[in-house]
């Protein structure tokens, strides 16, 4: 059976060997043994590492990711948790879109000073409270 050295797994997965050791310590992956002092892994670890990377990118904690594997090591994904994370990401994307649009407005704002721009001041208030809120729609005033 083919086994991969820790250095090869690290290279293929794009993570440092220290990350692999940490994941092993957390129980997310297991080595199949050692050759000398170097850990050896079955090739299936690469798919598991890809699932871990996907989970991290989606914002799951390592503990949450660990619970996404059945005792036999196969993925056992909770669809409700996946849907909830997708909802969280969607909300964050809306917040980021508001932030992006506010920054673009501030960059091109014709106000003499950014501090005189209502949109920029709203962005400052949102930053101060830690909440990015969708600004209210402004209706054009009388000419």
KEDO-527132 format. One record per residue (C-alpha): residue in one letter; x negated, z negated, y. Coordinates in pm, 1 decimal, always signed. Each point is the difference from the previous one (the first is absolute). Layout:
<doti><residu>A</residu><X>X</X><Z>Z</Z><Y>Y</Y></doti>
...
// end
This chain:
<doti><residu>X</residu><X>+0.0</X><Z>+0.0</Z><Y>+0.0</Y></doti>
<doti><residu>X</residu><X>-127.8</X><Z>+84.6</Z><Y>+345.0</Y></doti>
<doti><residu>X</residu><X>-69.0</X><Z>-287.2</Z><Y>+235.6</Y></doti>
<doti><residu>X</residu><X>-97.2</X><Z>+10.9</Z><Y>+364.1</Y></doti>
<doti><residu>X</residu><X>-266.6</X><Z>-208.2</Z><Y>+164.8</Y></doti>
<doti><residu>X</residu><X>+106.6</X><Z>-208.7</Z><Y>+301.5</Y></doti>
<doti><residu>X</residu><X>-201.4</X><Z>+227.2</Z><Y>+229.4</Y></doti>
<doti><residu>X</residu><X>+179.0</X><Z>+310.5</Z><Y>-128.8</Y></doti>
<doti><residu>X</residu><X>+342.0</X><Z>-165.2</Z><Y>+37.2</Y></doti>
<doti><residu>X</residu><X>-88.7</X><Z>-109.6</Z><Y>+352.5</Y></doti>
<doti><residu>X</residu><X>-111.3</X><Z>+352.5</Z><Y>+90.7</Y></doti>
<doti><residu>X</residu><X>+306.3</X><Z>+168.9</Z><Y>-147.7</Y></doti>
<doti><residu>X</residu><X>+244.6</X><Z>-252.4</Z><Y>+146.3</Y></doti>
<doti><residu>X</residu><X>-171.2</X><Z>-2.6</Z><Y>+339.1</Y></doti>
<doti><residu>X</residu><X>-36.1</X><Z>-377.2</Z><Y>+11.6</Y></doti>
<doti><residu>X</residu><X>-306.9</X><Z>-222.5</Z><Y>-9.4</Y></doti>
<doti><residu>X</residu><X>-93.5</X><Z>-169.8</Z><Y>-326.3</Y></doti>
<doti><residu>X</residu><X>+72.3</X><Z>-332.5</Z><Y>+170.8</Y></doti>
<doti><residu>X</residu><X>+364.6</X><Z>+107.4</Z><Y>+32.5</Y></doti>
<doti><residu>X</residu><X>+14.1</X><Z>+72.8</Z><Y>-371.6</Y></doti>
<doti><residu>X</residu><X>-142.7</X><Z>-343.2</Z><Y>-76.3</Y></doti>
<doti><residu>X</residu><X>+254.3</X><Z>-156.9</Z><Y>+236.3</Y></doti>
<doti><residu>X</residu><X>+288.2</X><Z>+191.5</Z><Y>-159.8</Y></doti>
<doti><residu>X</residu><X>-120.9</X><Z>-118.9</Z><Y>-338.0</Y></doti>
<doti><residu>X</residu><X>-13.2</X><Z>-358.0</Z><Y>+127.3</Y></doti>
<doti><residu>X</residu><X>+361.2</X><Z>+37.7</Z><Y>+125.1</Y></doti>
<doti><residu>X</residu><X>+106.9</X><Z>+137.8</Z><Y>-340.4</Y></doti>
<doti><residu>X</residu><X>+88.3</X><Z>+345.8</Z><Y>+132.2</Y></doti>
<doti><residu>X</residu><X>-249.3</X><Z>+179.5</Z><Y>-223.7</Y></doti>
<doti><residu>X</residu><X>-203.4</X><Z>-95.7</Z><Y>-303.9</Y></doti>
<doti><residu>X</residu><X>-334.4</X><Z>+121.4</Z><Y>-120.1</Y></doti>
<doti><residu>X</residu><X>-37.3</X><Z>+109.5</Z><Y>-357.9</Y></doti>
<doti><residu>X</residu><X>-336.1</X><Z>-172.1</Z><Y>-32.6</Y></doti>
<doti><residu>X</residu><X>-353.0</X><Z>+14.0</Z><Y>+130.2</Y></doti>
<doti><residu>X</residu><X>-308.9</X><Z>+202.2</Z><Y>-55.9</Y></doti>
<doti><residu>X</residu><X>-276.7</X><Z>-229.8</Z><Y>+106.1</Y></doti>
<doti><residu>X</residu><X>+123.1</X><Z>-160.8</Z><Y>+320.5</Y></doti>
<doti><residu>X</residu><X>+221.0</X><Z>+291.6</Z><Y>+102.5</Y></doti>
<doti><residu>X</residu><X>+374.0</X><Z>-4.9</Z><Y>-60.8</Y></doti>
<doti><residu>X</residu><X>+151.8</X><Z>+286.3</Z><Y>-195.7</Y></doti>
<doti><residu>X</residu><X>+356.5</X><Z>+128.6</Z><Y>+43.7</Y></doti>
<doti><residu>X</residu><X>+234.2</X><Z>+221.1</Z><Y>-194.3</Y></doti>
<doti><residu>X</residu><X>+82.9</X><Z>+324.4</Z><Y>+184.4</Y></doti>
<doti><residu>X</residu><X>+362.1</X><Z>-120.0</Z><Y>+44.5</Y></doti>
<doti><residu>X</residu><X>-124.5</X><Z>-242.9</Z><Y>+263.7</Y></doti>
<doti><residu>X</residu><X>-19.0</X><Z>+292.1</Z><Y>+244.2</Y></doti>
<doti><residu>X</residu><X>+376.8</X><Z>+52.1</Z><Y>-14.8</Y></doti>
<doti><residu>X</residu><X>+56.7</X><Z>-371.4</Z><Y>+40.3</Y></doti>
<doti><residu>X</residu><X>-231.9</X><Z>-0.8</Z><Y>+302.8</Y></doti>
<doti><residu>X</residu><X>+195.1</X><Z>+292.5</Z><Y>+144.5</Y></doti>
<doti><residu>X</residu><X>+322.3</X><Z>-201.1</Z><Y>-36.9</Y></doti>
<doti><residu>X</residu><X>-167.1</X><Z>-298.9</Z><Y>+166.3</Y></doti>
<doti><residu>X</residu><X>-118.6</X><Z>+222.5</Z><Y>+285.7</Y></doti>
<doti><residu>X</residu><X>+349.5</X><Z>+143.0</Z><Y>+42.0</Y></doti>
<doti><residu>X</residu><X>+149.4</X><Z>-348.3</Z><Y>+7.1</Y></doti>
<doti><residu>X</residu><X>-256.0</X><Z>-118.0</Z><Y>+257.5</Y></doti>
<doti><residu>X</residu><X>+66.2</X><Z>+305.3</Z><Y>+216.1</Y></doti>
<doti><residu>X</residu><X>+373.6</X><Z>-72.2</Z><Y>-16.4</Y></doti>
<doti><residu>X</residu><X>-67.3</X><Z>-355.3</Z><Y>+117.5</Y></doti>
<doti><residu>X</residu><X>+44.4</X><Z>-198.5</Z><Y>-319.7</Y></doti>
<doti><residu>X</residu><X>-222.8</X><Z>-304.4</Z><Y>-45.9</Y></doti>
<doti><residu>X</residu><X>-230.6</X><Z>-18.6</Z><Y>-299.2</Y></doti>
<doti><residu>X</residu><X>+221.7</X><Z>-271.6</Z><Y>-147.9</Y></doti>
<doti><residu>X</residu><X>+304.5</X><Z>+227.0</Z><Y>+35.1</Y></doti>
<doti><residu>X</residu><X>-193.3</X><Z>+285.4</Z><Y>-157.7</Y></doti>
<doti><residu>X</residu><X>-104.4</X><Z>-224.5</Z><Y>-285.9</Y></doti>
<doti><residu>X</residu><X>+366.2</X><Z>-66.3</Z><Y>-76.3</Y></doti>
<doti><residu>X</residu><X>+58.5</X><Z>+376.5</Z><Y>-22.6</Y></doti>
<doti><residu>X</residu><X>-175.3</X><Z>+11.6</Z><Y>-335.5</Y></doti>
<doti><residu>X</residu><X>+155.1</X><Z>-108.6</Z><Y>-328.6</Y></doti>
<doti><residu>X</residu><X>-192.7</X><Z>-242.2</Z><Y>-223.7</Y></doti>
<doti><residu>X</residu><X>-128.5</X><Z>+298.6</Z><Y>-200.3</Y></doti>
<doti><residu>X</residu><X>-151.3</X><Z>+144.5</Z><Y>+319.8</Y></doti>
<doti><residu>X</residu><X>+242.6</X><Z>+285.7</Z><Y>+46.3</Y></doti>
<doti><residu>X</residu><X>+170.6</X><Z>+48.0</Z><Y>+337.2</Y></doti>
<doti><residu>X</residu><X>+335.8</X><Z>-174.5</Z><Y>+23.0</Y></doti>
<doti><residu>X</residu><X>+121.8</X><Z>+85.5</Z><Y>+349.0</Y></doti>
<doti><residu>X</residu><X>+298.1</X><Z>-180.9</Z><Y>+148.4</Y></doti>
<doti><residu>X</residu><X>+206.4</X><Z>+274.7</Z><Y>+162.5</Y></doti>
<doti><residu>X</residu><X>+173.1</X><Z>-242.2</Z><Y>+236.3</Y></doti>
<doti><residu>X</residu><X>-334.9</X><Z>-123.6</Z><Y>+130.6</Y></doti>
<doti><residu>X</residu><X>-116.3</X><Z>+358.2</Z><Y>+44.6</Y></doti>
<doti><residu>X</residu><X>+316.1</X><Z>+83.6</Z><Y>+196.1</Y></doti>
<doti><residu>X</residu><X>-39.5</X><Z>-313.1</Z><Y>+214.8</Y></doti>
<doti><residu>X</residu><X>-362.1</X><Z>+91.5</Z><Y>+78.7</Y></doti>
<doti><residu>X</residu><X>+110.7</X><Z>+353.9</Z><Y>+89.0</Y></doti>
<doti><residu>X</residu><X>+254.5</X><Z>-152.5</Z><Y>+241.3</Y></doti>
<doti><residu>X</residu><X>-273.2</X><Z>-217.4</Z><Y>+155.1</Y></doti>
<doti><residu>X</residu><X>-223.4</X><Z>+302.9</Z><Y>+42.2</Y></doti>
<doti><residu>X</residu><X>+282.9</X><Z>+197.1</Z><Y>+158.8</Y></doti>
<doti><residu>X</residu><X>+62.7</X><Z>-277.1</Z><Y>+253.2</Y></doti>
<doti><residu>X</residu><X>-371.8</X><Z>-20.2</Z><Y>+78.4</Y></doti>
<doti><residu>X</residu><X>-14.1</X><Z>+378.0</Z><Y>+45.5</Y></doti>
<doti><residu>X</residu><X>+282.5</X><Z>-21.0</Z><Y>+254.0</Y></doti>
<doti><residu>X</residu><X>-187.6</X><Z>-276.1</Z><Y>+185.7</Y></doti>
<doti><residu>X</residu><X>-318.5</X><Z>+205.6</Z><Y>-1.5</Y></doti>
<doti><residu>X</residu><X>+187.0</X><Z>+307.0</Z><Y>+126.7</Y></doti>
<doti><residu>X</residu><X>+131.4</X><Z>-204.2</Z><Y>+294.3</Y></doti>
<doti><residu>X</residu><X>-350.1</X><Z>-128.5</Z><Y>+67.3</Y></doti>
<doti><residu>X</residu><X>-143.9</X><Z>+352.8</Z><Y>-19.8</Y></doti>
<doti><residu>X</residu><X>+262.1</X><Z>+138.5</Z><Y>+236.2</Y></doti>
<doti><residu>X</residu><X>-50.8</X><Z>-287.7</Z><Y>+245.1</Y></doti>
<doti><residu>X</residu><X>-375.8</X><Z>+53.9</Z><Y>+3.6</Y></doti>
<doti><residu>X</residu><X>+43.4</X><Z>+373.7</Z><Y>+52.3</Y></doti>
<doti><residu>X</residu><X>+240.5</X><Z>-71.2</Z><Y>+285.4</Y></doti>
<doti><residu>X</residu><X>-247.8</X><Z>-244.8</Z><Y>+155.3</Y></doti>
<doti><residu>X</residu><X>-278.8</X><Z>+257.7</Z><Y>-27.3</Y></doti>
<doti><residu>X</residu><X>+204.0</X><Z>+256.8</Z><Y>+192.8</Y></doti>
<doti><residu>X</residu><X>+211.6</X><Z>-230.5</Z><Y>+218.3</Y></doti>
<doti><residu>X</residu><X>+27.3</X><Z>+115.6</Z><Y>+362.9</Y></doti>
<doti><residu>X</residu><X>+34.5</X><Z>-358.4</Z><Y>+132.3</Y></doti>
<doti><residu>X</residu><X>-281.5</X><Z>-93.6</Z><Y>+239.1</Y></doti>
<doti><residu>X</residu><X>-97.1</X><Z>-287.8</Z><Y>-231.6</Y></doti>
<doti><residu>X</residu><X>+84.4</X><Z>-68.0</Z><Y>-361.7</Y></doti>
<doti><residu>X</residu><X>+124.7</X><Z>-340.0</Z><Y>+112.6</Y></doti>
<doti><residu>X</residu><X>+268.7</X><Z>+176.3</Z><Y>+204.8</Y></doti>
<doti><residu>X</residu><X>+121.5</X><Z>+197.7</Z><Y>-301.8</Y></doti>
<doti><residu>X</residu><X>+307.3</X><Z>-158.6</Z><Y>-167.6</Y></doti>
<doti><residu>X</residu><X>-87.9</X><Z>+156.5</Z><Y>-335.4</Y></doti>
<doti><residu>X</residu><X>-353.8</X><Z>-139.9</Z><Y>+9.5</Y></doti>
<doti><residu>X</residu><X>+124.7</X><Z>-342.6</Z><Y>+108.0</Y></doti>
<doti><residu>X</residu><X>+242.3</X><Z>+5.1</Z><Y>-293.4</Y></doti>
<doti><residu>X</residu><X>-289.5</X><Z>+79.0</Z><Y>-229.4</Y></doti>
<doti><residu>X</residu><X>-190.8</X><Z>-298.5</Z><Y>+143.0</Y></doti>
<doti><residu>X</residu><X>+298.9</X><Z>-228.7</Z><Y>-60.5</Y></doti>
<doti><residu>X</residu><X>+24.0</X><Z>+124.4</Z><Y>-357.3</Y></doti>
<doti><residu>X</residu><X>-370.8</X><Z>-60.4</Z><Y>-53.7</Y></doti>
<doti><residu>X</residu><X>+26.5</X><Z>-351.2</Z><Y>+144.8</Y></doti>
<doti><residu>X</residu><X>+279.0</X><Z>-93.3</Z><Y>-240.9</Y></doti>
<doti><residu>X</residu><X>-153.8</X><Z>+179.3</Z><Y>-295.7</Y></doti>
<doti><residu>X</residu><X>+310.4</X><Z>+211.4</Z><Y>-38.6</Y></doti>
<doti><residu>X</residu><X>+10.6</X><Z>+368.6</Z><Y>+70.6</Y></doti>
<doti><residu>X</residu><X>+357.2</X><Z>+76.2</Z><Y>+97.2</Y></doti>
<doti><residu>X</residu><X>+166.4</X><Z>+330.2</Z><Y>+55.6</Y></doti>
<doti><residu>X</residu><X>+39.1</X><Z>+30.6</Z><Y>+376.7</Y></doti>
<doti><residu>X</residu><X>+353.5</X><Z>+51.4</Z><Y>+128.4</Y></doti>
<doti><residu>X</residu><X>+99.4</X><Z>+352.7</Z><Y>+85.5</Y></doti>
<doti><residu>X</residu><X>-13.5</X><Z>+52.7</Z><Y>+372.6</Y></doti>
<doti><residu>X</residu><X>+266.5</X><Z>+206.3</Z><Y>+162.6</Y></doti>
<doti><residu>X</residu><X>-102.3</X><Z>+207.2</Z><Y>+296.5</Y></doti>
<doti><residu>X</residu><X>+89.0</X><Z>-164.1</Z><Y>+329.4</Y></doti>
<doti><residu>X</residu><X>+153.7</X><Z>+172.4</Z><Y>+300.0</Y></doti>
<doti><residu>X</residu><X>-218.2</X><Z>+257.3</Z><Y>+172.8</Y></doti>
// end
